[in-house]
């Protein structure tokens, strides 16, 4: 539904951290996390990771158009441990985004429930009656009349959460093929990046913090 052919970037694997249980890599924009339907969507981060780390297992996902830090487990124990942390919202994720227009408030919270827009899947939309709770905090890093650079802190992990939330408050993420329109859409990529992941290591519970520098 992006309206463009799938041409994933041919880049080497960018490893941010690896040990006997956990692997964190920097996913490039334009690459699926897992295979899509059909041979033309087979190339993905998971298969690229497994070519180097054969035991790698999926823990969570990033949208195709989002770049940045993503965790894989290297054992079934690690997958269960990390999966529970995500399920119980014990991980902390920070994203960087460039959004349309000058944001008036330096900090704020967006609390809008989301639901899949069935006629237009995979799009999501706000549904105040039947939507699932979705909460995002934001902090403006810098802004001018054209755009704002923000850090986004999702407290829930709904599909397209940050993208829909920013659109709903009038500041769509630049380059978003789904939720931006006009000049806000006319960028070479979605300006959304998973900057920081904080989690507990599956072996001993030590706090970990891994950062991927934003490429924009």
N, C-alpha and C positions, 0 to 999 in steps of 0.2 A: 504493500500500500504506500510505500514511499514514492512510488512512481519512477524509480530508477532501477537499473539492472544491478545485480549483486556483483560487485567487483572488489573483493576484500583486499586490503593492502598486503603486499608481499614483504613483510618485515620480519627480522629475526625476533625470537622470543626475548622479551625484556623482563628478566627475573629481578624482583625486588627483594625477595627473601626465600630461602629454602633450607629445610632441615629434614630430619627423619620422619616428621609428621605433617608438616605444613609447607605449602608453596604459595607465594604471592607473586603475581605477575602484573605487568602494566599492559592492559588490553588497548590496542589501537582502535580508534574510531573506525566504523565501517565493517567490523568483523563480528559475526555472530558468536555468542558464547557457546551455544550448542547447535547441532545441525538443524537445518530447517527441513521442510518437506520437499523431497526431490533431490536428484543428484546435483543440480546446479547450486544447491544450498548446503552441500556436504562439508565444505571447508569451514572450519570454525576454530575457536580458541581451544576448546576441549580436545579436539583431535590433534591439534598442533602441540599442545602440552603433553598429551599421552605419547606422542612420538619421541619425546625426550624423557618423560617421567611416566613409564608404562602403568604404574599403579595409581595415577592421579584420578581423583573422584570429584564430582561436582558438589559444591556447597551452596552457592548462590549464583545469580546471574547479573549481568549488566546488559542494557539494551544494545542492540547492534551499533547504534550511532553514538553511544557514550563510550568514552575512553577512561582509562585509569585502573586503580588497584582493585584486584579481584583475587579471592582466596580459593585454592584447591586443597583438598585433603589427600595425603599420600597413603593413608591407611583407613580401614573401615572404622576403627576407633576414633580417629581424628574427624572423620566425616560425621559420625554421630555426635561427638562433642561440640564441634563447630555448628552443626545444624541446630542443635538445641539452643546454642547461644543466639543464633539468628532468630529462631522461633520465639524465644523468650525476651527478645529485644535487649540482650545484654551486650551486643556489639555496639560500637559507635562509629558512624560513618559521616564523613565530611565531603561535600562536593563543592567544586568551584563552577560558577556559571557566568556567562555574559548574557544579559537580558536587555530587552527593548526598553528604551526610555529611562528617564531619571526616577529612581524610587524615592518617594518623599520621606518615608520612615527608614531610619538607619537600622532598626531591628524590628522583628515582628514574628508572629506565629500565624500560620495558615491552617485552619481546622475545617476541612471540607471533605465529607465522605465521598468515596469513588466507587464506580461500578463500570463494568465493561459496556461499551456502546455496541450492543449486539449487531445492529444492521451495518455497522462500520468497523467491525473487528479488524485489527487489535486495538483500536482506539478506546480510550476510557473517557468517562465524563462524570461530573458531579451529580450525585443523586442524594438529595437531602432526606429521602424517605427510606430507600432500600440500599443505599451505598454502604460500603465498609469503612469504618473509621480510618482517617488518614490525617496525619499531623506532621507539619514541616515548620521548623524554625529557620529564620534567615537573618543574615547580618550583611549589610552593605560594606564593601571594602573601599570602593571608590565609584564615583558617578559623574557623568556629564549629561547634557541635554539629550544626547543620542542614545546612550546606553549606560547600564550599571554593571559593575562586577560584584558578585555576591558569593558568600559562602552559605551553603544550604545544609541543614542538619535534619534529615528525615528521622522521625521517631517510629514510623511504620514503614513497611516495605511493599506498598501497593505498586502494581504495574503502572509505569508512566507517571508515578506520583508527583515528582518534582516538575515534570513538564506540564501536567495539567494544572497544578497549583499555581505555577507562575503565570500561565495563560489566564487563569481565572482572576488574578489580581491586576491584570492589564499589562503584565511585563513578560511576554513569552520569551523563552530561551531562543537566542539568535540561532538561525540555521535549522530550526526544528521543522522537519518535513511534514509532521503531523499537525502540530498545534500553532505554528507561526504562519503568518500570511504577509503578502506584500513585501516591502523592503526588509522586514524582520526575518524573512525566510531566505533571503538572497545571500547566503554565506556558504563557504565551501564545506562546512561540516556543522553538526550540532555542537554548540558551545557549552557542553556539559562534561565534567570530568570528575571521576571518583578520586579525590585527592588523598584522603587518609582513612585507614581502617584501624580500629582498636578492638582487640579481642583477647581472650585468655588462651594461652597455649594449651593444647589437649594433653600434653605431658607435664603435669605439675601445676597448671593453672596460672603461670606467670603472665602478667599483663604485657601485651605486645602492641606496638604502634608502628605501622608501615605507611610510608608516604610516597606518592607518585607525583612528581612535579607536573603541573598543568602545562600543556604544549601551546596554550594561547594566552 
